[in-house]
Amino acid sequence: MPAKTPARTPPTQPSRTLDTFPNPSPGRDFRIHMEIPEFTCLCPMTGQPDFATLVLDYVPDRRCVELKSLKLYAWSYRNEGAYHEAVTNRILDDLVKATAPRYMRLAARFFVRGGIFTTVVVEHRRRGWRPSPPVMLDSIEPGLSTRG
């Protein structure tokens, strides 16, 4: 008698829920940078898939976005028709609502469609928030701290 194949757990499903966790250093401005290279949605005119890399940069306040929920959130657009401009703004709005960051920028770099590359960049800045001025340090040439 052949052995039974163990039951598989169902694959993870797309979700519009963005989970968050507490910022581990809320007293400090720091930038979180994420790249999501597998974003897809559908062209609302043709129904063909549009592919993009989403580039997210933000300065959190009290909450950070959890990575797996962000992945499932991005996946939830796969079968939805949306113009590039509309979907980019919607994603930023949802991320801002979930995390209430000090600053957030989302760039959606769409692959070529009809001979045209499209990049949509949207930003959120908390009213009154200004970044700390950068500290400029002299560069240290590679190898100066080694003996040889």
N, C-alpha and C positions, 0 to 999 in steps of 0.2 A: 504494500500500500504506500503510495507516495506521501512524502511529508507535506504537511500543510504550510502554506506561506503565511507568515505572521501578518496580522492586519497592519496596514500602514496608517500612520496619522495623516489626516487630511492636510493638503498643502495650506500654507498661510494664505489668507484672503486679503485682497485690497481693502483699505479702510480710510475713511475721511477723519478718523480720530487722530489727533496729534497729542501724544503723551509728553509730559514734561517732568523735569526733576529739579530740585533746588540748586541754584547757582552755588558752587562750592566757595566762591570768593566774591560775594556781592559788593564788598567795599572797594573793589578794584575794577577799572575798565580793562577788559581784554577782549580780543577779537577771536571769534570762532569762525573758521573757514571750512566749508563743505562743498564738494562737487558731486553732483548726482548725474552720471553720464548716460543713464538709461531711461530718461523721461520720454514718454510717448503720449500723444493724444491724437485725435482724428481731425482732419481738415473738415470744417463744417460745410464746405462747398462741394467737395469731391468724395468725402468719406475715406480718403487715403490716409495712412498713418503719417504723422509728423513726428520727427525725432529731435530731441534737444538734450543739451547738457545744461543742467541748472547749476549755477554757482551762487552759493549763499554765504554771505558774510554778515555777522552781527555781533553787537556788543550786548551781552545779556544784562538784565537787571536782576530780578529775583528768580527767574525760571529759565532753563535751557531745554531745547527740544531733544527728545529721545530719538536716537538714530533709527531703530527698527520701525518705530511708528512713522517716521518721516519717509522711510523707504516704502512702506505700505500705503501711505498717503499719496506719494508720487505715482505709485502703481495704479491707484484708483482712477486716474485720468485716462488710462489706456484705451478705453472704449467710448470716450466722451468727445463729442465734437466741440472744438473751441478755437477761436482765433488766438493767435500768439499773444497779442496785447491783452486780451481779456483773461486768458488763463494765467499769465504771469502776474497780473494785478490781483487775481483771486487768490493765488497761492500766497503772495505776500500778505494780503489781508488776513488769511487764515493763520499764518505763522505769527503775525503781530498779535492777533486775538489770543492765541494760545500762550505766547511767551511774554508779551508786553516788554519788548526789549528797549534799551536806550537808543539803539540804532540798528537798522537792518537794511541790507541791500540784496536784491535778488536779480541776477542776470540770467536770462534764458537765451542760450545760443542755439538757435534752430539750424538744422542741417539744410542744405540747399533744397529749394523747391522752386521749380520753374526758372532755374538759373539765378536765383536770388537767395543769399544767406540773410537771415533776419536775426538780430539780437535785440531783445527788449530788456531794459534795465529800469527797475522801479526801486524806490527807497522809502523808508520810514525813519523819521527822526523824532524822538520824544520832545515835546515842546520844552524849551529851555535847556536841553542837554547840549553840551559842547564837548568835543573830545579834548583830552589833555594834550598839550603840545608835545610833539615827539622829542625824545632826547637824542641828540646827534652825537654819536661816539666816533672817535677816530677809527678808521679801519685797521685791522691787524692783518698783515699779510700772512698767508699760509706759510707754515714752516718756521716762522720766527721763534716760536717757543720750543722748537726741537733742536737737539744737538746733532751735528752731523758734519 
